[in-house]
Amino acid sequence: MLAVENLLAGYGDSRVLHGISFTIGAGEVVTLLGRNGMGKTTTVRAVMGLLAPQGGRIAFDGTDVTGLPPYRIAQRGIGLVPEGRQVFPTLTVEENLVATAANRSGGAPRWTLPAVLALFPRLEERRRNLGARLSGGEQQMLAIGRALMTNPRLLILDEATEGLAPIIRAEIWAVLAALRAEGLAILLIDKNLAAIQRLADRHVVIEKGRVVWTGSSEALSAAPEVRDTYLHV
């Protein structure tokens, strides 16, 4: 579904990504792992067209999307939950959700306002609240719901549970597991190794803008040297 090949990207004269390559198949959950500053968010920004690649190729569903503007990439069927949530602070929960609503499948949309509110009952309770009046956990739920309202075939989450209370993190992981069970492909960045190893099919470890290891959750569990060298602070 998504193929990233020898991706080069950076900011000005500073090169951050030095030939990143990975793939995500239909219905697959893949993580990008690595310490802070290793290039995970830069990779996501380049995939979404928020940062112009300096080289390499990005293909989605067999179509080259390298360098396309973000709205064109989103229209192809990729939904983004950005780092920092970035909800619309002066819109209500409901307005945040309907603002991004789209149906690109041609059939009945899976994700509608009632479906998202059923997935996140807390948002149903707060549907008239402004985005700025929500807790951090509620804002993250809203950011996920907003991305789902685009009815994507691939969902990208940058720091899915960072800074959230344990009970909220548990809710987010349960939602992601449900989305995976429905067959939604997911690209995930997070630091909770125990949770992502339960959820993900494969992991891509990045160090200084290069892929240094890839493998399954079982392989990662059996490779303490990978965790110690590239993931632990």
N, C-alpha and C positions, 0 to 999 in steps of 0.2 A: 504493500500500500504506500508506504513512505520509504524512499531510498535517498540517503544522503551520501554523496561520493566525493571524497577528497576536498571537503569544504574548507575554504580559507576565508577568514573574516577578522575584522578588527576595527579600531577606532583611530582615524587619522593615520599617523605613521606607525602606530602600535599594533602589531599583528597579535591576535589572541588565539585564533584557531589555525592549526597547522596541518590540515589534511584530515579532518574528522570524517569517518565513514561508519554508517550503521543503517540497518533496515528495520522496519516494523511491518509485520504481516497483518492481514485482516483479522480482527478480533484479538490481537496480541497485546499484552501489556509489557512495555519495555521501560526500563529506568535509565536515566543519566545520573551517574554517581561521581563524586569527587569532592575534594575540599573546596572551600570558598575561593573564588578567584581563578578556578581552573578552566572556565569556559563554558559552563553548563547553560547559563542564561544567555550568553552570546550565541550559542548554538540555537536556542529556541528563537531568539530575535531574528537570526538569519533565516531560519525555516519559515517564519511567519512574514518575512518581507519587511520587518521593522528595521533591519540592518542589511545594507546591500552586501552580498557576498563579494569577496575579492578574487574568488576562484572556486572551481569545483562545480558540482551539479546537485540540484535538489529536484526530485521527481515525486509527484503524488499521483497514485493510481495510473502510473505509466506516462503521465504528462509532465514535461519539464516546466517547473514553476520558478526556476532560479531567477531572482531579481524582479519578479512580479510585485506590484504594490500589495500591501496587506489585505485590502478588501477583495482583491481578486483571488488571493490564496484562501481567504476565509470562505469565499463563494464556492471553492472547489470542495469544501466539506471538512475544514479543520477549525476546531474551536479552541480558544486559548483562555486559560485561567492564569492571569499574569502574576508574577511576584508582586506582593503588596496589594493584591485584590483589585484596586482601582475601580471600585464601584462609583456610580454617579452620586455624589453626596447630597445634591439638592433634589433628587428624584426619589419617589417612594420605592419600596420593594417591588410592588407591582409594576411601576413605571420602568424601573431598571430591567425587569424581565421582558416586558413586551417591546421595549426599545430595540432589542436585538432579535426579535422573533423572525424566523425564516423557515421555509420549507423547500429544500432543494432536492428532495427525493422524488417528487412527482406523485407520490401516493399520500396517504394519510400521515401527517407528522407524528412521530413518536412522542416528541416533547412539546407539550402545550403548557399554558399557564396552570391549569388544574393538575397536570402530571408532575410539574416541577414542585408545586406547593404540596402535593401528596408525598413527594420524595423527601421534602424538607418541611415537616410540620411547623418548625419554629418560624419559618418564613410566612406560612399561612397566618400565624398568630400576629405577625408584625407587617403584614402586607401594606398597611397604610403608613408605616413609619418611614421617615427619610433615611437614605443610605448612611448619612453621617451620624444618625442616632442609633445605629446597630453596634453590637459588640464585635470584636475582631472575628470571633468564630461565626457569628451570623453574617458578617460581611463575606467571609470565605464561602459559606453556603450560597450566598447570593451570587458571588462570582462564578461558582460552579453552575448554578442554575441558569445564569445569564448565558454562559457558553453552551449549555445544553439546549437553550431556546433557539439556537441556530441550527439545531438538528445535525450535528457534525457526524462524520464517520470516523474521525480521529480527534480525540480530546487530549490537549496538552496542558499539563499542570506544572507550573514552576513554583516550587516550595509549597506543596499541597497542605501541609499541617504546621508549618513553622510558626512558633509563638502562640499556639493554641493550647487551651486547657485540655487535660487528658480526656475528659468526657466528650469534648467536642472533637478531638482527634479521633476517638473511637467511632463517632458518628460518621465522620468523613471517610474513614477506612471502610466502614460498612457500606456506604453509598458507592464507593469505588468498586468494591467487590460485587455489588449488585449490577453495576454498569458492565463490568467484565463478564458477568454471567449472561448478560443480554447480547454479548458479542461486540461491544464497542471497543475499538482499538484505543489504547491509551499510551501516551508518552509522559513519564512521571519523573519529576525531580523532588526528592525529599531526603531527609537525613535519618529517618527512623528505619534502620536496617531490618529490625525484626518484622515490622509491618510490611515493608516492601518485598521482603523475601517470601512472605506468605502470599502476596498478591501477584507479583510479577512473573512472567515467563522467562525473561532474559534481562541481563544487566550490562550496561556499557559504562566502563570506568574511564574517566578522563583525567589526565594529569598534564597541566601546562599546555592545554589546547591540542592534545593528542590522545587517541584511544590507546590505552595501555593494557586493557583486559576486557574480554566479553565472555559471558557464560550464563548458565542457568542459576536459579536459586540454590539448587543442590550443589553445583560446582562452587558457588560463592561461599556457601557454608563450609565446604571442605578446603577452602583456601584462606586460612587465617593470615597468611603473608600478604595477600591482596588487601584485606581489610586494614592490617596494621600499617602497610606502606602507603596506601593511597586514600584511605577513608578516615582513619582516626586522626584527630588533631594532636 
